[in-house]
Amino acid sequence: MIISPAKSLKGEITIPGDKSISHRAVMFGAIAEGITEIDGFLTGEDCLSTIDCFRKLGIQIDTFPHNKVKVFGKGMYGLQPSSDVLYTGNSGTTTRLLLGLLSGQGFESKIDGDESIRKRPMGRVIEPLTQMGANITGMDNNNLCPLVIKGQPLHGIKYKLPVASAQLKSALLLASLYAQDHTIIIEPEKSRDHSELMLNYFGANIYTDGLDVHSAPVSQLHAQHITVPGDISSAAYFMVAGLIVPDSEIVIKNVGINPTRTGIIDVLTQMGANIHMNNTRTMNNEPVADVVVKSSSLVGTIIEGALIPRLIDEIPVIAVAAAAAKGTTIIKDAQELKVKESNRIKTVVTELKKTGINIQETDDGMIIEGGQTINGAQFESYHDHRIAMSMAVAGLVATNESFINGSDSVNISFPGYFKLLECLQR
């Protein structure tokens, strides 16, 4: 993909549905009683992997034009053993949440994914599930795919998460639905809470007390109609692009603004961004708004601590904003970036260095000296959709053309991303 510098970006856009919510709507609909209808489903490769896995588990899932999906739920014990491997592709969410769900089923399953998933650690999910009574075996001392899950009775536990991870928390919450007694999950920091909100929408019994998440087993979930808001992680690229490209104004419609996900807005605001939200409302327990951004003079900042789980997926594009800002930006406490689709600390630093900016890798993040000239470069995606999309934003403010190798990786979460960027250019 060739990215040319942009003179300005203007327009009103709608972005694809939230990836986290799309995954969960299919999963929870599959174990609910009745037909769950989903509008605004994200048809990226990751979410299609979730649909494929649940079809293999005996669930009828019909897809329609305009991102509409129907899931014909069979109840909490209606899943059937698959004779095929449950192939999760590049999706860490599908892989980790399935581990929790399948641990309490009455049959054996095998999960595997692509080369990237085979390198991503699963041990921190498997360890607490094993404490609940799960039987999961795999490569590298039960840490890597392929994994075999032998479903059996589970019991509740009280477990302190080693990191603030929505995937780990959600896997335990799914297992807790099948446990014989109460489960308490203690978070070090608040992570995204889509699972808690949606499970309760389907009829689960989950409540939070500070950083403690309590879940009681239930006998039944009930089908719902889910309207998926636009994914704030996908909106982030257009937020940053609208802020750093001169003479720009972008309206991003129907964006999910769950407080556990709006760290990107908080950080851009403290950097001096002209960004605000209109038409705020609630859908399916989730807050939604239209986000308006205008070109701004950004300044460096420090990003750390409790903010990190609320913007972990947006850090690559935040680094691009920092490169265009005046002053120094320090990102720390972000070790979790090392176990994403790529080691995003290393890959972000490696790629942005190619533009000529001064950026330094640290053990838990990076230090970015902003306000320098950003040159066009030949970027690598590392098969990581967020690296590819972030480097495209950098290319918009470069002095000359940029090239992105492996740009098709954006299809994991954002089919049509480059076309949408192009239609905004004036």
C-alpha positions in Angstrom: 0.0 0.0 0.0 1.3 3.5 -0.9 0.5 6.3 1.4 0.8 9.9 0.1 1.0 13.0 2.4 -2.4 14.6 2.9 -3.1 18.3 2.7 -6.3 18.0 4.8 -8.9 15.5 6.0 -12.5 16.4 6.1 -15.8 14.5 6.3 -18.2 12.4 8.3 -17.5 8.7 8.6 -18.9 5.6 10.2 -16.4 3.0 11.3 -16.8 -0.8 11.6 -18.4 -2.4 14.7 -16.5 -2.9 17.9 -14.4 -6.1 17.7 -14.6 -7.0 21.4 -18.4 -6.6 21.4 -18.9 -8.5 18.1 -16.9 -11.5 19.4 -18.9 -11.6 22.7 -22.3 -11.2 21.0 -21.7 -14.4 19.0 -20.3 -16.3 22.0 -23.0 -15.3 24.5 -25.7 -15.7 21.9 -24.6 -19.2 21.2 -25.1 -20.3 24.9 -28.3 -18.3 25.4 -31.8 -19.6 24.8 -33.4 -18.3 21.6 -32.2 -16.3 18.6 -29.8 -13.4 19.2 -29.8 -10.8 16.4 -26.7 -8.7 15.9 -26.6 -5.4 14.0 -23.3 -3.7 13.1 -21.3 -6.9 13.4 -17.6 -6.5 12.5 -16.9 -8.7 9.5 -13.1 -8.7 10.1 -11.2 -11.9 10.0 -10.9 -12.2 13.8 -14.7 -12.1 14.3 -15.3 -14.4 11.4 -13.0 -16.9 13.2 -15.3 -16.8 16.2 -18.3 -17.5 13.9 -16.5 -20.4 12.3 -15.6 -22.0 15.7 -19.2 -21.8 17.0 -20.5 -23.3 13.8 -18.2 -26.2 14.3 -19.6 -26.5 17.9 -23.1 -27.1 16.4 -24.5 -23.5 16.5 -26.4 -22.2 13.5 -25.2 -18.7 12.6 -26.7 -16.9 9.6 -25.0 -13.8 8.1 -26.8 -11.2 6.1 -25.8 -8.1 4.1 -25.2 -4.9 6.0 -23.3 -6.6 8.8 -26.3 -8.4 10.3 -26.0 -11.7 12.1 -28.4 -14.2 13.7 -27.2 -16.7 16.3 -29.5 -19.6 17.0 -28.6 -20.2 20.6 -28.9 -23.7 22.1 -28.5 -22.9 25.8 -25.6 -23.2 28.2 -25.1 -26.9 27.5 -26.2 -27.0 23.9 -22.8 -26.9 22.3 -21.7 -30.1 20.6 -18.2 -31.6 20.3 -16.4 -30.7 17.0 -14.7 -33.4 15.0 -12.5 -30.6 13.6 -9.9 -28.5 15.3 -11.4 -25.1 16.4 -9.1 -22.8 14.3 -9.0 -19.3 15.8 -6.8 -17.7 13.1 -5.1 -14.6 14.5 -7.6 -14.0 17.2 -6.4 -14.0 20.8 -9.9 -13.1 22.0 -11.4 -16.1 20.3 -8.7 -18.4 21.6 -8.7 -17.2 25.3 -12.4 -16.9 25.7 -13.0 -20.3 24.2 -10.7 -21.8 26.8 -13.0 -20.5 29.5 -16.2 -21.5 27.9 -15.1 -25.0 26.8 -13.6 -25.8 30.2 -17.1 -26.4 31.6 -18.5 -28.3 28.8 -19.0 -32.1 28.8 -16.7 -32.9 25.9 -13.2 -32.6 24.6 -12.1 -29.8 22.2 -8.9 -28.9 20.4 -8.0 -25.2 19.7 -5.2 -24.0 17.3 -4.5 -20.8 15.5 -2.1 -19.2 13.0 1.7 -18.8 13.5 1.2 -15.6 15.6 -1.3 -17.3 17.9 1.0 -20.2 18.4 3.5 -17.8 19.9 1.1 -16.0 22.2 1.2 -17.1 25.8 -1.9 -18.9 27.1 -0.5 -20.1 30.4 -1.9 -17.1 32.4 -5.4 -18.1 31.3 -4.9 -21.8 31.8 -3.4 -21.5 35.3 -6.6 -20.0 37.0 -8.9 -22.2 34.9 -6.9 -25.2 36.2 -7.5 -23.9 39.7 -11.3 -24.0 38.9 -10.9 -27.6 37.9 -10.3 -27.3 34.1 -8.2 -29.9 32.2 -6.2 -28.1 29.5 -3.0 -29.4 27.9 -0.8 -27.9 25.2 2.7 -27.2 24.0 5.5 -25.6 26.1 4.2 -26.8 29.4 0.6 -26.0 28.6 1.4 -22.4 27.5 1.1 -22.4 23.7 -1.4 -23.6 21.1 -2.4 -26.2 19.9 -4.4 -26.8 23.1 -6.7 -29.7 24.2 -9.6 -28.9 26.6 -11.3 -31.8 28.4 -14.5 -30.3 29.7 -15.5 -31.2 33.3 -17.2 -29.8 36.4 -15.8 -26.5 37.7 -15.8 -24.7 41.0 -15.5 -21.0 41.8 -12.3 -19.4 43.0 -11.0 -16.1 44.3 -8.3 -15.0 41.9 -6.1 -11.9 41.7 -5.2 -11.2 38.0 -1.4 -10.8 37.5 -2.2 -8.1 34.8 -5.2 -6.1 33.9 -6.4 -8.2 31.0 -10.0 -8.2 29.6 -9.3 -11.4 27.8 -8.1 -13.2 30.9 -11.0 -11.8 33.0 -13.6 -12.7 30.3 -12.3 -16.3 30.1 -12.7 -16.7 33.8 -16.2 -15.1 33.7 -17.3 -17.6 31.1 -16.0 -20.5 33.2 -17.7 -19.0 36.2 -21.1 -19.4 34.6 -20.6 -23.2 34.8 -19.0 -23.3 38.3 -20.7 -24.8 41.3 -20.2 -21.7 43.4 -19.3 -18.0 43.5 -16.2 -16.6 41.7 -14.4 -13.4 42.6 -11.8 -11.9 40.2 -9.6 -9.1 41.5 -8.1 -6.7 38.9 -4.9 -4.7 39.5 -6.4 -2.0 37.4 -9.8 -1.7 35.7 -9.8 -3.4 32.2 -12.5 -3.2 29.6 -15.8 -4.5 30.9 -17.8 -5.5 27.8 -18.1 -9.0 29.1 -19.7 -8.0 32.4 -22.1 -5.5 30.7 -23.2 -7.9 28.0 -23.4 -11.0 30.1 -25.7 -9.2 32.5 -27.7 -8.0 29.5 -28.2 -11.7 28.6 -29.2 -12.5 32.2 -26.0 -13.4 34.1 -25.4 -12.5 37.7 -22.3 -10.4 37.7 -21.5 -7.3 39.8 -18.4 -5.2 40.6 -17.2 -3.8 43.9 -14.2 -1.5 43.2 -11.7 -3.7 41.4 -13.4 -7.0 42.5 -15.7 -8.7 39.9 -18.2 -11.1 41.4 -19.9 -13.8 39.4 -22.5 -16.4 40.5 -23.3 -19.4 38.4 -26.5 -19.3 36.4 -28.7 -22.0 34.8 -29.8 -20.0 31.8 -29.0 -17.0 29.5 -31.6 -15.4 27.3 -31.2 -14.2 23.7 -31.0 -10.5 23.0 -30.9 -8.0 20.2 -27.4 -6.4 20.1 -26.5 -3.2 18.2 -22.7 -3.1 18.0 -21.3 0.5 18.3 -18.3 1.6 16.2 -15.0 0.4 17.6 -13.1 3.2 19.4 -9.9 1.3 18.7 -10.6 1.7 15.0 -11.8 5.3 15.5 -8.4 6.1 17.1 -6.6 6.2 13.8 -9.0 8.8 12.4 -8.9 10.8 15.7 -5.1 11.1 15.5 -5.1 11.7 11.7 -7.7 14.5 12.1 -5.6 16.1 14.8 -2.1 16.0 13.1 -3.0 16.6 9.5 -3.4 20.4 9.0 -6.8 22.0 8.2 -8.7 18.9 9.1 -12.1 18.2 10.7 -13.6 14.7 11.0 -16.9 13.5 12.5 -16.8 9.8 13.5 -20.4 8.6 14.0 -21.7 6.1 16.6 -18.5 5.3 18.5 -18.6 3.2 21.6 -17.3 5.4 24.5 -17.2 2.8 27.3 -15.2 4.4 30.1 -12.9 1.4 30.2 -11.9 2.2 26.6 -11.7 6.0 26.4 -8.1 6.3 27.6 -7.2 7.4 24.0 -9.6 10.4 24.3 -8.2 11.3 27.8 -4.6 11.2 26.5 -5.3 13.2 23.4 -7.2 15.8 25.4 -4.2 16.2 27.8 -2.0 16.6 24.8 -4.1 19.6 23.7 -6.5 18.0 21.2 -9.6 19.7 20.0 -11.9 16.7 20.4 -15.4 16.5 21.7 -18.4 14.1 21.8 -21.9 14.9 20.5 -25.2 12.9 20.7 -24.2 10.8 23.7 -26.6 7.9 24.3 -26.8 4.2 25.6 -27.2 1.0 23.6 -27.2 -2.5 25.1 -25.7 -1.2 28.4 -22.9 0.5 26.3 -22.5 4.3 26.0 -22.2 5.7 22.4 -21.5 9.1 20.9 -20.3 10.9 17.7 -16.7 12.0 18.1 -15.5 15.3 16.5 -11.9 16.1 16.0 -10.2 19.1 14.5 -6.5 19.9 13.7 -4.6 20.7 16.9 -1.2 21.6 18.1 -0.3 18.7 20.4 2.2 18.6 23.2 4.0 15.7 24.7 2.7 13.9 27.8 3.3 11.0 30.2 1.2 7.9 29.8 1.3 5.3 32.6 -0.4 3.4 35.3 -4.2 2.9 35.3 -4.5 4.6 31.9 -2.6 1.8 30.2 -5.4 -0.9 30.2 -7.8 1.7 28.9 -5.8 2.4 25.7 -3.5 -0.6 25.3 -4.5 -1.3 21.7 -4.2 2.4 20.8 -0.6 2.9 21.9 0.8 2.4 18.4 -1.2 5.3 17.0 -0.7 7.3 20.1 3.0 7.0 19.4 2.4 8.6 16.0 0.5 11.5 17.7 3.5 11.9 20.0 5.9 12.0 17.0 3.9 14.9 15.6 3.6 16.7 19.0 5.9 19.2 20.5 8.1 17.9 23.3 8.7 14.5 24.9 6.1 11.8 25.4 6.9 8.9 27.8 4.9 5.7 27.7 5.5 3.2 30.5 3.8 0.3 32.4 2.9 -1.1 29.0 4.7 -4.5 29.1 1.5 -6.1 27.9 2.4 -4.7 24.4 5.0 -7.4 24.1 2.4 -10.2 23.9 0.1 -8.8 21.2 0.1 -9.8 17.5 3.7 -8.5 17.5 5.9 -7.2 20.2 4.4 -3.7 19.8 7.0 -1.9 21.8 9.8 -3.2 19.5 7.8 -2.9 16.2 6.5 0.6 16.9 10.0 1.9 17.8 11.6 0.1 14.8 9.1 1.5 12.3 8.9 5.0 13.6 12.7 5.3 13.6 12.6 4.8 9.9 10.8 8.2 9.6 13.8 10.0 11.2 12.2 10.8 14.6 14.0 10.2 17.9 12.3 7.3 19.6 13.7 5.0 22.2 12.6 1.6 23.4 12.3 0.9 27.1 11.5 -2.3 29.0 7.9 -1.3 29.6 7.3 1.3 26.8 9.0 4.0 24.8 10.2 7.6 24.9 9.3 9.8 21.9 10.9 13.2 21.1 8.2 14.9 19.1 8.2 18.0 16.8 10.7 16.7 14.3 10.3 16.2 10.6 8.6 12.9 9.7 9.9 11.4 6.5 8.2 8.9 4.3 9.5 5.3 4.8 9.0 1.7 3.8 7.1 0.2 6.7 6.7 -3.4 7.7 3.4 -4.5 9.2 4.7 -7.7 10.9 1.2 -9.1 10.1 -0.1 -6.8 12.8 -3.1 -4.8 11.8 -2.5 -2.1 14.4 1.1 -1.5 13.2 -0.1 -1.2 9.6 -2.9 1.2 10.3 -0.7 3.4 12.6 2.1 3.7 10.0 -0.5 4.8 7.5 -1.4 7.7 9.8 2.3 8.6 10.1 2.5 8.5 6.3 -0.2 11.2 6.0 2.1 13.8 7.7 5.3 12.6 6.1 7.4 14.7 3.7 7.1 12.2 0.9 5.4 8.9 0.0 5.4 5.9 2.3 5.0 2.2 1.6 3.4 -0.4 3.9 4.4 -4.1 3.3 1.8 -6.6 4.4 -1.0 -4.0 4.5 -3.6 -6.7 4.0 -3.3 -7.4 7.8 -5.8 -4.6 8.4 -8.5 -7.0 7.3 -8.2 -8.6 10.7 -10.1 -5.7 12.3 -10.9 -3.0 9.7 -11.7 -4.1 6.1 -11.9 -1.0 4.0 -9.6 1.1 6.2 -7.4 2.5 3.4 -10.4 3.4 1.3 -12.0 5.3 4.2 -8.7 7.2 4.7 -8.6 8.1 1.0 -12.1 9.4 0.9 -11.4 11.9 3.6 -8.4 13.5 1.8 -9.1 16.9 0.2 
